[in-house]
């Protein structure tokens, strides 16, 4: 996997995968995008709507670990306990993730980001009183998921044009099966086909304003 570290428009770093000709985050701002799509439209929305004592999150695409880091940061600001499961088939080596500037950019000590990445794969780790992490070295297509289990889905696979198999209806069926009633699915993608597929699976689909550089994003509720 050929990766190049880049700096996005908000000053936060990301990666460019030359094999896919695709970046891991928006070039308009990695932290801006993740905060807008996954934290504000996903986690904050769920917290404000239901005020739960505990949230089970499934992330499809651990990638750089940015979404996990932002979620950990939010867990410091709320009494809600967050159990975070993230899937990744190709974990980044330390020589790559250790150069990313996220912890400094959001005023978290660098050890928090390192702890996320150094947590063992396929074994649950308790990072704080309110945040536990399970990184799974597997694809959603091959992983068994618990039905009616997750409150929130962060769907952060590469774009459908680059990784079409991750957006197939059979994969989305698995995601919807794993969601609790009232569960929320968020993604940066706003493709019409994705909206139609999610609706066909019984989700209520919203088109929301996207992060900088994108007109729309999707939030869907079971």
Backbone bond lengths (Angstrom), bond angles and torsions (degrees), N, CA, C in turn:
res aa  C-N    CA-C-N  psi(-1)  N-CA   C-N-CA  omega(-1)  CA-C   N-CA-C  phi
1 X - - - 1.462 - - 1.517 109.05 -
2 X 1.348 117.45 118.97 1.458 122.41 -178.06 1.526 109.05 -94.07
3 X 1.329 116.83 113.68 1.454 122.11 -176.56 1.514 111.11 -121.79
4 X 1.325 115.10 141.05 1.462 121.85 177.07 1.521 108.02 -126.45
5 X 1.321 117.04 132.17 1.455 121.63 177.55 1.526 108.97 -78.66
6 X 1.337 115.90 130.87 1.459 121.51 178.45 1.526 109.45 -126.47
7 X 1.319 116.22 160.29 1.460 122.10 174.59 1.521 107.91 -109.74
8 X 1.330 115.78 125.01 1.465 120.68 -177.77 1.530 110.30 -88.79
9 X 1.327 116.07 175.22 1.463 121.56 -169.11 1.529 113.99 -63.74
10 X 1.338 118.74 -24.19 1.467 119.68 178.33 1.524 112.46 -90.74
11 X 1.337 116.42 6.99 1.463 121.05 177.74 1.511 114.24 92.25
12 X 1.324 117.06 -8.47 1.465 119.91 179.71 1.523 109.98 -88.94
13 X 1.304 115.45 150.58 1.460 120.50 -175.01 1.522 111.62 -86.43
14 X 1.325 114.59 161.35 1.451 122.51 173.67 1.519 107.14 -151.22
15 X 1.325 115.42 -171.89 1.455 120.94 -178.81 1.519 109.76 -127.55
16 X 1.313 115.42 144.92 1.457 122.23 173.22 1.515 108.50 -111.01
17 X 1.334 115.82 122.03 1.459 122.32 178.62 1.528 107.21 -95.60
18 X 1.320 116.76 107.50 1.464 120.35 -175.04 1.523 112.14 -72.12
19 X 1.331 117.76 -24.05 1.463 120.21 178.26 1.525 110.99 -67.71
20 X 1.339 115.78 -37.94 1.460 120.74 178.59 1.526 112.41 -94.40
21 X 1.339 115.87 -11.00 1.467 120.95 -172.91 1.528 109.86 55.08
22 X 1.333 115.22 49.41 1.467 121.48 -172.92 1.524 109.63 -146.11
23 X 1.336 115.66 143.45 1.461 120.46 174.70 1.532 109.62 -92.99
24 X 1.325 115.86 155.63 1.462 120.83 178.19 1.526 111.40 -72.61
25 X 1.322 116.56 -27.58 1.470 121.89 -178.58 1.525 108.59 -138.81
26 X 1.324 115.09 171.83 1.457 120.33 177.42 1.525 110.56 -64.94
27 X 1.311 115.70 136.72 1.470 119.45 175.91 1.530 111.05 -70.09
28 X 1.342 117.18 -14.19 1.461 121.01 176.91 1.529 111.80 -76.95
29 X 1.327 117.04 -8.40 1.460 120.62 178.49 1.510 111.50 146.88
30 X 1.317 116.42 109.41 1.463 120.32 -177.57 1.525 111.24 -65.36
31 X 1.321 116.91 -51.66 1.464 120.17 -178.96 1.522 110.72 -66.29
32 X 1.339 116.53 -39.95 1.472 119.81 177.41 1.520 111.45 -57.00
33 X 1.341 116.18 -46.22 1.456 120.76 -177.76 1.523 111.42 -64.48
34 X 1.331 116.87 -50.39 1.465 120.24 -177.07 1.525 111.72 -63.60
35 X 1.332 116.44 -39.46 1.461 120.35 178.80 1.525 110.71 -64.91
36 X 1.314 116.81 -44.65 1.465 121.97 -178.43 1.527 111.86 -64.32
37 X 1.329 116.17 -50.33 1.470 120.74 -171.80 1.524 111.98 -78.69
38 X 1.323 116.04 -51.10 1.464 118.90 -169.18 1.527 113.99 -94.51
39 X 1.322 116.95 -36.50 1.461 118.68 -178.06 1.529 111.16 -85.78
40 X 1.328 117.42 -58.18 1.468 119.27 -175.53 1.532 112.51 -69.77
41 X 1.354 116.68 -48.51 1.472 119.39 -177.20 1.520 112.70 -79.57
42 X 1.329 117.30 -16.96 1.454 121.81 -177.79 1.516 112.89 -109.47
43 X 1.321 116.61 -77.14 1.467 121.21 -173.70 1.525 111.98 -64.32
44 X 1.336 117.74 -50.64 1.464 119.73 -178.70 1.522 111.19 -62.72
45 X 1.324 116.37 -39.70 1.468 121.20 178.28 1.526 110.52 -59.22
46 X 1.318 116.48 -45.62 1.463 120.84 -179.35 1.524 111.16 -66.16
47 X 1.324 116.99 -41.70 1.460 121.05 179.30 1.523 111.14 -62.80
48 X 1.336 116.24 -42.62 1.465 119.92 -178.35 1.522 111.69 -71.53
49 X 1.326 116.57 -34.07 1.472 120.15 -176.08 1.518 112.30 -77.29
50 X 1.327 117.29 -40.49 1.471 120.29 -171.74 1.532 113.95 -117.40
51 X 1.330 118.03 -16.99 1.464 121.79 -177.02 1.525 111.59 46.91
52 X 1.334 118.32 52.83 1.472 120.75 -175.21 1.532 111.95 -74.10
53 X 1.319 115.19 158.05 1.461 120.22 175.24 1.526 110.77 -83.43
54 X 1.336 116.23 -25.04 1.460 120.79 -179.79 1.526 109.17 -147.15
55 X 1.333 115.76 144.00 1.462 121.72 178.85 1.527 108.76 -128.87
56 X 1.320 114.95 132.85 1.458 121.90 173.03 1.533 108.12 -102.05
57 X 1.315 116.81 119.50 1.462 122.21 -178.50 1.525 109.56 -113.09
58 X 1.331 116.31 137.06 1.461 122.71 170.19 1.519 107.94 -116.50
59 X 1.313 116.53 122.40 1.460 122.21 175.72 1.520 109.08 -107.03
60 X 1.315 116.21 127.64 1.462 121.45 174.95 1.522 106.99 -101.44
61 X 1.332 115.70 99.75 1.455 121.73 -178.55 1.516 112.20 111.36
62 X 1.341 117.61 77.59 1.470 121.86 179.54 1.520 111.34 -61.91
63 X 1.330 117.05 -41.38 1.465 121.60 174.75 1.504 114.24 54.77
64 X 1.333 116.26 -119.84 1.465 121.72 -177.55 1.524 112.72 -82.24
65 X 1.335 117.60 -10.56 1.462 120.76 -176.71 1.520 113.30 85.95
66 X 1.334 117.39 6.56 1.466 120.25 -176.60 1.518 112.24 -64.42
67 X 1.327 117.99 -44.87 1.467 119.62 -178.99 1.533 111.04 -63.04
68 X 1.320 116.20 -38.75 1.466 119.52 177.52 1.527 110.65 -64.07
69 X 1.329 116.42 -40.76 1.469 120.50 -179.49 1.523 110.86 -65.15
70 X 1.335 117.38 -44.44 1.461 120.94 179.00 1.525 111.19 -64.39
71 X 1.331 116.60 -35.50 1.469 120.42 177.31 1.523 110.44 -68.88
72 X 1.321 116.96 -40.68 1.469 120.73 175.21 1.518 110.30 -59.58
73 X 1.330 116.44 -43.04 1.465 120.25 177.91 1.527 110.85 -59.04
74 X 1.352 116.74 -44.53 1.467 119.70 179.31 1.527 111.36 -64.12
75 X 1.321 116.53 -32.01 1.465 119.05 -178.27 1.525 111.43 -66.07
76 X 1.343 117.63 -24.85 1.465 120.58 175.40 1.526 111.11 -70.12
77 X 1.338 116.59 -22.46 1.461 121.99 -173.09 1.531 112.65 -99.07
78 X 1.319 117.43 1.37 1.468 121.32 -177.48 1.520 109.28 -140.54
79 X 1.326 116.41 156.34 1.458 120.58 177.10 1.526 112.19 -85.43
80 X 1.334 116.54 -3.64 1.458 120.93 -179.21 1.521 111.06 -69.14
81 X 1.316 116.25 135.05 1.458 120.79 175.78 1.529 108.77 -85.85
82 X 1.314 116.20 134.00 1.459 121.49 -177.21 1.519 109.77 -119.33
83 X 1.322 115.09 124.65 1.459 121.65 173.76 1.524 106.75 -108.01
84 X 1.315 116.95 116.85 1.462 123.32 -167.81 1.523 109.83 -115.50
85 X 1.333 116.09 114.90 1.466 121.80 176.08 1.515 108.41 -109.49
86 X 1.334 117.24 130.77 1.460 120.36 -176.91 1.523 110.16 -133.74
87 X 1.335 114.86 136.91 1.462 121.31 -177.61 1.522 110.29 -105.95
88 X 1.313 116.00 139.88 1.469 121.18 177.63 1.520 109.31 -157.90
89 X 1.322 116.18 129.03 1.465 119.99 179.09 1.516 112.53 -88.89
90 X 1.347 117.19 -25.33 1.473 120.77 -176.89 1.529 108.97 -130.02
91 X 1.332 118.24 82.26 1.468 120.37 179.42 1.530 111.71 -61.86
92 X 1.314 115.13 146.04 1.458 119.96 179.12 1.522 110.47 -76.26
93 X 1.325 117.60 143.13 1.465 120.27 174.30 1.531 110.32 -74.22
94 X 1.308 116.32 157.20 1.466 121.01 -177.70 1.523 111.86 -59.61
95 X 1.313 117.42 -33.77 1.455 120.03 -179.29 1.522 111.72 -61.27
96 X 1.347 117.07 -23.20 1.467 121.66 177.11 1.526 111.15 -91.80
97 X 1.344 117.79 -56.40 1.470 118.87 -173.19 1.523 112.41 -65.81
98 X 1.319 117.63 -27.90 1.470 120.05 -177.80 1.524 112.73 -70.01
99 X 1.324 117.49 -14.11 1.465 120.77 179.32 1.531 112.63 -93.10
100 X 1.323 118.02 -7.65 1.464 121.39 -179.31 1.532 110.16 -75.81
101 X 1.322 117.21 141.82 1.466 121.04 -167.83 1.530 114.48 -100.66
102 X 1.317 117.99 23.07 1.461 120.54 -170.95 1.525 113.85 -64.39
103 X 1.310 117.74 -44.53 1.464 119.78 -175.80 1.525 110.81 -59.44
104 X 1.321 116.99 -43.87 1.460 120.39 178.20 1.521 111.51 -66.92
105 X 1.333 116.56 -35.53 1.460 120.65 -176.49 1.522 112.38 -68.36
106 X 1.323 117.93 -29.63 1.472 119.51 -179.26 1.534 111.17 -112.29
107 X 1.329 116.31 18.16 1.464 122.20 174.47 1.524 113.67 59.42
108 X 1.332 114.93 40.76 1.456 120.87 169.29 1.522 108.10 -111.00
109 X 1.312 116.27 145.23 1.454 117.54 179.26 1.527 110.02 -63.91
110 X 1.316 115.46 143.60 1.460 120.52 -174.18 1.520 112.45 -58.84
111 X 1.330 116.74 -26.17 1.457 119.52 -177.93 1.530 111.41 -64.39
112 X 1.335 117.58 -26.55 1.473 120.26 178.12 1.519 110.34 -64.13
113 X 1.326 116.42 -44.26 1.462 121.04 179.63 1.525 109.93 -67.70
114 X 1.305 116.85 -42.13 1.463 120.67 178.72 1.520 110.94 -63.57
115 X 1.335 116.51 -38.49 1.467 120.32 -179.44 1.531 110.59 -64.55
116 X 1.335 116.77 -38.46 1.463 120.82 176.95 1.522 110.19 -60.56
117 X 1.325 116.62 -47.56 1.462 120.17 -176.71 1.530 112.61 -73.49
118 X 1.315 117.18 -32.04 1.459 119.80 -177.82 1.530 112.93 -85.80
119 X 1.321 116.33 -7.69 1.469 118.51 174.16 1.524 108.84 -59.51
120 X 1.320 117.82 139.81 1.468 119.84 -175.76 1.522 112.25 -65.70
121 X 1.305 115.56 149.52 1.455 120.91 175.34 1.517 110.31 -78.51
122 X 1.312 115.02 143.36 1.472 123.24 174.54 1.526 113.25 67.32
123 X 1.334 115.83 18.99 1.465 121.36 177.04 1.522 108.48 -139.74
124 X 1.312 117.74 129.00 1.463 120.94 -179.42 1.522 110.81 -68.70
125 X 1.342 115.70 139.48 1.467 121.87 178.57 1.521 109.36 -128.51
126 X 1.318 116.56 137.66 1.459 121.43 174.61 1.516 108.17 -96.04
127 X 1.335 116.42 110.12 1.465 120.24 -176.69 1.524 112.10 -89.15
128 X 1.326 117.45 -35.40 1.465 122.44 175.01 1.525 107.41 -144.38
129 X 1.321 115.83 177.96 1.465 119.63 178.05 1.525 111.31 -61.00
130 X 1.331 117.39 -27.86 1.461 121.12 -174.38 1.525 114.06 -112.05
131 X 1.322 118.36 5.61 1.472 119.07 -175.61 1.520 110.55 -143.31
132 X 1.348 114.38 118.97 1.461 119.67 173.12 1.518 108.72 -119.41
133 X 1.314 116.25 151.48 1.465 122.46 -172.01 1.521 110.37 -132.36
134 X 1.332 114.38 131.82 1.459 120.94 171.49 1.519 107.72 -127.23
135 X 1.318 116.62 108.67 1.464 121.51 175.87 1.528 108.02 -95.19
136 X 1.322 115.53 127.31 1.466 120.78 -176.51 1.522 108.68 -114.88
137 X 1.327 116.04 121.31 1.468 121.48 -179.81 1.528 108.59 -84.97
138 X 1.339 114.22 75.11 1.461 120.24 -174.21 1.516 109.24 -160.50
139 X 1.314 115.42 158.29 1.455 122.13 171.88 1.517 109.56 -88.52
140 X 1.303 116.32 149.52 1.454 120.32 175.37 1.520 111.27 -60.32
141 X 1.334 116.80 -30.40 1.467 120.62 -177.97 1.528 111.85 -65.27
142 X 1.336 116.86 -29.18 1.462 120.08 -177.55 1.531 113.12 -105.46
143 X 1.310 117.07 -10.71 1.459 120.86 -176.43 1.523 111.22 -85.85
144 X 1.318 116.12 141.57 1.461 121.10 171.79 1.525 108.84 -83.34
145 X 1.322 117.43 133.47 1.457 120.57 179.88 1.530 109.93 -117.35
146 X 1.320 115.45 149.90 1.458 121.26 176.64 1.524 109.46 -79.69
147 X 1.316 116.83 132.91 1.456 120.93 178.85 1.528 110.44 -71.40
148 X 1.332 115.44 143.90 1.468 122.41 174.55 1.529 112.39 53.01
149 X 1.317 116.44 46.62 1.461 120.68 -171.60 1.531 113.58 -114.02
150 X 1.333 117.40 -41.52 1.463 120.35 -171.22 1.526 112.25 -94.83
151 X 1.331 114.32 140.20 1.460 121.33 175.94 1.522 112.05 -84.96
152 X 1.329 116.37 -28.11 1.456 120.77 -170.42 1.521 109.97 -147.22
153 X 1.332 115.71 132.57 1.459 122.01 177.98 1.512 108.85 -114.53
154 X 1.338 116.58 123.24 1.461 122.39 168.62 1.528 106.90 -97.55
155 X 1.322 117.39 103.93 1.466 119.98 -178.23 1.517 108.10 -97.38
156 X 1.330 115.62 99.44 1.466 121.72 -170.81 1.520 111.61 -126.12
157 X 1.326 116.38 38.36 1.467 120.38 172.94 1.521 109.57 -70.00
158 X 1.343 116.69 164.10 1.457 119.33 173.34 1.523 109.58 -59.79
159 X 1.316 116.38 160.24 1.464 122.80 -174.19 1.529 111.98 -55.26
160 X 1.339 117.82 151.81 1.462 121.25 179.49 1.523 114.03 -54.50
161 X 1.331 117.10 -32.00 1.468 119.76 179.18 1.522 112.22 -71.10
162 X 1.333 117.18 -21.03 1.465 122.01 -177.58 1.524 112.47 -103.06
163 X 1.308 116.86 -30.71 1.470 122.05 -175.84 1.530 109.12 -138.07
164 X 1.334 117.08 61.31 1.471 120.62 -171.14 1.517 114.41 -59.96
165 X 1.335 117.89 -29.70 1.462 119.91 -177.11 1.525 112.51 -64.75
166 X 1.344 117.41 -23.06 1.454 120.37 -179.12 1.527 112.89 -79.95
167 X 1.332 116.57 -9.16 1.459 120.87 -177.51 1.527 111.48 -113.27
168 X 1.330 116.73 10.72 1.457 120.51 -179.94 1.526 110.68 -68.84
169 X 1.330 115.67 155.59 1.458 120.41 -176.93 1.523 111.77 -59.37
170 X 1.326 118.14 -36.29 1.464 120.61 -179.30 1.533 111.34 -64.12
171 X 1.331 116.78 -33.14 1.468 120.89 177.23 1.522 110.03 -72.27
172 X 1.321 116.17 -44.89 1.459 120.25 179.10 1.523 111.11 -62.90
173 X 1.334 117.34 -35.30 1.468 121.16 175.82 1.528 110.42 -59.12
174 X 1.320 115.59 -41.22 1.469 120.91 179.73 1.531 110.48 -64.54
175 X 1.320 115.49 -41.10 1.459 120.55 178.79 1.521 110.24 -62.18
176 X 1.321 116.16 -49.70 1.470 120.45 -178.07 1.521 110.94 -62.78
177 X 1.319 116.93 -38.95 1.468 120.83 177.17 1.525 111.18 -59.52
178 X 1.329 116.60 -35.12 1.464 120.70 -176.15 1.526 113.15 -77.73
179 X 1.336 117.24 -13.47 1.459 121.35 -174.92 1.520 112.39 -85.30
180 X 1.315 116.07 141.50 1.462 121.46 171.34 1.525 109.65 -70.54
181 X 1.318 116.71 159.91 1.459 120.32 168.86 1.524 107.96 -59.93
182 X 1.318 115.97 130.25 1.459 120.24 -175.37 1.517 113.28 88.01
183 X 1.343 115.98 -3.47 1.456 120.22 179.24 1.524 111.58 -66.96
184 X 1.331 115.36 155.30 1.461 122.22 -173.55 1.530 110.10 -121.23
185 X 1.329 114.56 138.30 1.476 123.55 178.04 1.528 107.20 -118.14
186 X 1.325 117.38 128.06 1.462 120.52 176.70 1.522 110.07 -129.19
187 X 1.329 115.23 143.60 1.454 121.90 176.32 1.518 109.50 -153.58
188 X 1.331 114.89 153.30 1.469 120.58 175.92 1.519 111.33 -70.77
189 X 1.318 118.29 -21.24 1.457 123.27 -175.44 1.529 110.33 -71.18
190 X 1.332 116.45 143.60 1.461 120.59 179.53 1.526 111.36 -133.09
191 X 1.319 117.10 25.33 1.461 121.45 -177.65 1.534 111.00 -63.60
192 X 1.335 115.46 141.47 1.451 120.01 178.63 1.513 112.92 -60.56
193 X 1.340 116.79 -37.15 1.460 119.97 -179.99 1.521 111.07 -64.38
194 X 1.314 116.93 -38.21 1.464 120.07 178.31 1.526 109.99 -64.38
195 X 1.311 117.07 -43.36 1.472 119.87 178.20 1.525 110.83 -59.72
196 X 1.327 116.06 -44.29 1.470 119.78 -179.80 1.522 111.10 -64.29
197 X 1.328 116.20 -41.20 1.466 119.71 -179.75 1.530 111.06 -64.78
198 X 1.314 117.02 -43.50 1.466 120.36 -179.45 1.525 110.98 -64.94
199 X 1.313 116.35 -40.00 1.467 119.31 177.00 1.528 110.98 -65.01
200 X 1.335 116.43 -38.00 1.470 119.53 179.97 1.525 111.25 -64.90
201 X 1.332 116.76 -21.59 1.463 121.79 178.99 1.526 111.91 -93.81
202 X 1.325 116.06 6.89 1.455 120.07 173.35 1.519 115.75 94.04
203 X 1.321 118.31 7.10 1.459 119.87 179.96 1.527 110.84 -86.74
204 X 1.318 115.49 148.36 1.466 122.08 171.69 1.530 107.00 -87.44
205 X 1.317 117.24 117.72 1.459 122.58 -170.08 1.526 110.95 -105.78
206 X 1.336 116.25 130.96 1.460 122.86 175.01 1.525 109.47 -115.72
207 X 1.314 116.26 139.51 1.459 121.73 169.11 1.525 106.97 -99.44
208 X 1.317 116.39 114.86 1.460 121.92 -178.01 1.527 110.41 -107.21
209 X 1.328 117.93 158.56 1.464 119.42 173.18 1.528 110.11 -57.00
210 X 1.318 115.56 136.27 1.448 120.04 -177.93 1.524 112.61 -83.94
211 X 1.316 117.59 175.68 1.458 121.99 175.51 1.524 109.57 -72.28
212 X 1.320 118.78 173.76 1.463 120.60 177.49 1.527 111.58 -49.79
213 X 1.338 115.75 130.19 1.461 120.82 179.58 1.514 114.31 94.25
214 X 1.356 117.40 -9.14 1.464 120.80 178.89 1.522 109.48 -131.19
215 X 1.332 115.63 136.81 1.464 119.05 -179.52 1.518 112.23 -72.20
216 X 1.345 116.67 -39.29 1.449 119.99 -173.27 1.528 111.77 -139.67
217 X 1.326 114.73 164.11 1.452 124.95 168.51 1.523 106.55 -140.64
218 X 1.315 117.37 174.21 1.474 121.41 -178.82 1.523 110.93 -119.27
219 X 1.332 113.62 135.92 1.477 120.91 165.67 1.532 106.47 -126.36
220 X 1.303 116.38 133.07 1.468 120.66 -178.87 1.527 109.19 -133.70
221 X 1.325 115.54 143.22 1.468 121.17 -174.95 1.531 109.56 -124.22
222 X 1.324 115.33 136.54 1.470 121.08 178.73 1.527 110.07 -84.40
